[in-house]
Amino acid sequence: MEARKILICGAGIAGPACAWWLTRYGYQVVIAERATTLRDGGQNVDIKGAGQTVIGRMGLAERIDASNTRERGQKYLDAKGRVIAVYPRGAFGGLTSDFEILRGDLAAILFDATKSLCDYRFGTAVAALEEMADGMVVAFTDGSVETFELVICAEGIGSATRAMVLREQTRFRYLGAYMAFFRIPRRPEDDGWAHTVNGIGGTFITLRPGHDSETTVLLTFIRDEPDAPPGDVADNKALLREALSGRGSIARRVASELDGVGDIYFGPMSQVQASSWAKGRFVLLGDAAYCPTPFTGAGCALALVGAYVLAGEIDRHDDHADAFAAYDALVRPYVEAAQKQLSPTVIRLFHPKSRIGILLTHAAQRLFASGIAQALLLPSDAGRAKRITDDFALPAYADRPQFSEAR
Ligand SMILES: Cc1cc2nc3c(=O)[nH]c(=O)nc-3n(C[C@H](O)[C@H](O)[C@H](O)COP(=O)(O)OP(=O)(O)OC[C@H]3O[C@@H](n4cnc5c(N)ncnc54)[C@H](O)[C@@H]3O)c2cc1C
């Protein structure tokens, strides 16, 4: 019998993870990725809780462990680069845990694990699609036309294909800031710690260890309205330069490196809230469906869990509508809980604008990092840095022989 053919749009985290499971279940998978090569940029992502369980079930835990960045902890700095507060790895309120992997390394591991199992088409996107009685007819940007049983859209927050099918059902909750992730050359002062600095006007910069010669950058900055959609690379760099101007020595360093920066993940920090994740044979997955934004630390776990559940439910049901309904019922409560963790108020607290606001933030950082606060907070529930997805009860989908082999 001919294998059932599924199209996945987007070779980020959610797309390849879903492909891994679908190919195990015997489906033929095509992955269309708009970029011409795998996008391996980004800073560290969080794969604790149920996300980690999914990775374990895929048999990838050792490869993930081997890619640990070994970040030593996080230091808060002032605008001149002087240390304000130090959070060693595992400290309450700090960024660094025992599981630190670069998003790009995770993307590469998932790509490696699937590249021989499915048909990757880089530099290709959906130009148009139409549902017919027995499948989705998809016209690609390279001019080819093909029919698929299902189309899974895992194109991330700014998905264009989502807008072709579920525009009316999709709402963006803007949190009041823009964000950018990119890489710059490493310097001697990059000492294996994450370095975080606030700038007057509402910028927040964190530099973290990347690969040998690289430092990764997270730059977020307050902007009242999401009025600047991501443009071409030059436009984005111009906006970043504006945000970095006059914000201290680390900002100056980052601005000075911008000319040499390649891939930038950039745009308004918005949550994707879709009233429906599916229409007919089309379904959303990962950030395209329910981006919580990087500040929740939940995007990657939700993508891995969503991919696992969606593939399992597609395989379990004869009717795709039942599969999509079960996927929605299982995953949506966790998405909503993760998204509620953040609000524009929380984002403003991370981005004090005035000198006084920054001094108050420094005082709070010193207090939290102090031995007394750590001794009080670390053993408590709050100190365990529990994630929303920690409580996710992963279904088993255990009736497939391939599944037990993968454990
Ligand atoms: C380069 C990059 C860096 C990132 N860095 C971080 C980070 O440091 N920290 C963090 O928390 N999150 C980061 N993210 C977001 C993070 O990967 C997601 O929040 C989460 O892992 C969910 O993954 P996803 O696969 O749903 O979306 P994404 O990882 O965003 O992947 C979506 C993929 O779809 C592709 N795509 C977009 N439009 C189309 C189209 N029309 N057709 C085909 N393909 C398309 C994109 O090029 C991308 O490869 C980054 C994303 C990218 C793309």
The ligand as an SDF file (V2000), in Angstrom:
LIG
                    3D

 53 58  0  0  0  0  0  0  0  0999 V2000
   16.7290   31.4070   13.8540 C   0  0  0  0  0  0  0  0  0  0  0  0
   15.8550   31.2340   15.0910 C   0  0  0  0  0  0  0  0  0  0  0  0
   16.3870   31.5110   16.3440 C   0  0  0  0  0  0  0  0  0  0  0  0
   15.6050   31.3580   17.4970 C   0  0  0  0  0  0  0  0  0  0  0  0
   16.1780   31.5900   18.7130 N   0  0  0  0  0  0  0  0  0  0  0  0
   15.4750   31.3640   19.8360 C   0  0  0  0  0  0  0  0  0  0  0  0
   16.0720   31.4970   21.1210 C   0  0  0  0  0  0  0  0  0  0  0  0
   17.2400   31.8240   21.2360 O   0  0  0  0  0  0  0  0  0  0  0  0
   15.3220   31.3010   22.2260 N   0  0  0  0  0  0  0  0  0  0  0  0
   14.0170   30.9140   22.1190 C   0  0  0  0  0  0  0  0  0  0  0  0
   13.3750   30.7190   23.1510 O   0  0  0  0  0  0  0  0  0  0  0  0
   13.4270   30.7480   20.9330 N   0  0  0  0  0  0  0  0  0  0  0  0
   14.1260   30.9610   19.7890 C   0  0  0  0  0  0  0  0  0  0  0  0
   13.5310   30.7830   18.5740 N   0  0  0  0  0  0  0  0  0  0  0  0
   12.1310   30.3600   18.5460 C   0  0  0  0  0  0  0  0  0  0  0  0
   12.0070   28.8950   18.9620 C   0  0  0  0  0  0  0  0  0  0  0  0
   12.7060   28.0680   18.0660 O   0  0  0  0  0  0  0  0  0  0  0  0
   10.5500   28.5240   19.0180 C   0  0  0  0  0  0  0  0  0  0  0  0
    9.9070   29.3690   19.9670 O   0  0  0  0  0  0  0  0  0  0  0  0
   10.2090   27.1150   19.4890 C   0  0  0  0  0  0  0  0  0  0  0  0
   11.2860   26.2540   19.5330 O   0  0  0  0  0  0  0  0  0  0  0  0
    9.1160   26.5460   18.5940 C   0  0  0  0  0  0  0  0  0  0  0  0
    9.6820   26.1490   17.3660 O   0  0  0  0  0  0  0  0  0  0  0  0
    8.9220   26.1590   15.9930 P   0  0  0  0  0  0  0  0  0  0  0  0
    9.5240   25.0610   15.1950 O   0  0  0  0  0  0  0  0  0  0  0  0
    7.4610   26.1750   16.1860 O   0  0  0  0  0  0  0  0  0  0  0  0
    9.2760   27.5720   15.3420 O   0  0  0  0  0  0  0  0  0  0  0  0
   10.6740   28.1100   14.7840 P   0  0  0  0  0  0  0  0  0  0  0  0
   11.8100   27.5460   15.5480 O   0  0  0  0  0  0  0  0  0  0  0  0
   10.5350   29.5750   14.7110 O   0  0  0  0  0  0  0  0  0  0  0  0
   10.7850   27.4730   13.3100 O   0  0  0  0  0  0  0  0  0  0  0  0
    9.9570   27.8590   12.2350 C   0  0  0  0  0  0  0  0  0  0  0  0
   10.6370   27.4910   10.9240 C   0  0  0  0  0  0  0  0  0  0  0  0
    9.7260   27.7480    9.8550 O   0  0  0  0  0  0  0  0  0  0  0  0
   10.4040   28.4200    8.8080 C   0  0  0  0  0  0  0  0  0  0  0  0
    9.4250   29.1920    8.0260 N   0  0  0  0  0  0  0  0  0  0  0  0
    8.9020   30.4020    8.2980 C   0  0  0  0  0  0  0  0  0  0  0  0
    8.0140   30.7580    7.3570 N   0  0  0  0  0  0  0  0  0  0  0  0
    7.9710   29.7220    6.4690 C   0  0  0  0  0  0  0  0  0  0  0  0
    7.2270   29.4700    5.2880 C   0  0  0  0  0  0  0  0  0  0  0  0
    6.3250   30.3470    4.8220 N   0  0  0  0  0  0  0  0  0  0  0  0
    7.4110   28.2890    4.6500 N   0  0  0  0  0  0  0  0  0  0  0  0
    8.3060   27.3830    5.0920 C   0  0  0  0  0  0  0  0  0  0  0  0
    9.0590   27.5800    6.2190 N   0  0  0  0  0  0  0  0  0  0  0  0
    8.8720   28.7250    6.8990 C   0  0  0  0  0  0  0  0  0  0  0  0
   11.4310   29.2720    9.5360 C   0  0  0  0  0  0  0  0  0  0  0  0
   12.4710   29.6670    8.6720 O   0  0  0  0  0  0  0  0  0  0  0  0
   11.8800   28.3230   10.6380 C   0  0  0  0  0  0  0  0  0  0  0  0
   12.9130   27.4820   10.1910 O   0  0  0  0  0  0  0  0  0  0  0  0
   14.2610   30.9330   17.3930 C   0  0  0  0  0  0  0  0  0  0  0  0
   13.7320   30.6430   16.1300 C   0  0  0  0  0  0  0  0  0  0  0  0
   14.5050   30.7880   14.9890 C   0  0  0  0  0  0  0  0  0  0  0  0
   13.9130   30.4690   13.6070 C   0  0  0  0  0  0  0  0  0  0  0  0
  1  2  1  0
  2  3  1  0
  2 52  2  0
  3  4  2  0
  4  5  1  0
  4 50  1  0
  5  6  2  0
  6  7  1  0
  6 13  1  0
  7  8  2  0
  7  9  1  0
  9 10  1  0
 10 11  2  0
 10 12  1  0
 12 13  2  0
 13 14  1  0
 14 15  1  0
 14 50  1  0
 15 16  1  0
 16 17  1  0
 16 18  1  0
 18 19  1  0
 18 20  1  0
 20 21  1  0
 20 22  1  0
 22 23  1  0
 23 24  1  0
 24 25  2  0
 24 26  1  0
 24 27  1  0
 27 28  1  0
 28 29  2  0
 28 30  1  0
 28 31  1  0
 31 32  1  0
 32 33  1  0
 33 34  1  0
 33 48  1  0
 34 35  1  0
 35 36  1  0
 35 46  1  0
 36 37  1  0
 36 45  1  0
 37 38  2  0
 38 39  1  0
 39 40  1  0
 39 45  2  0
 40 41  1  0
 40 42  2  0
 42 43  1  0
 43 44  2  0
 44 45  1  0
 46 47  1  0
 46 48  1  0
 48 49  1  0
 50 51  2  0
 51 52  1  0
 52 53  1  0
M  END
$$$$
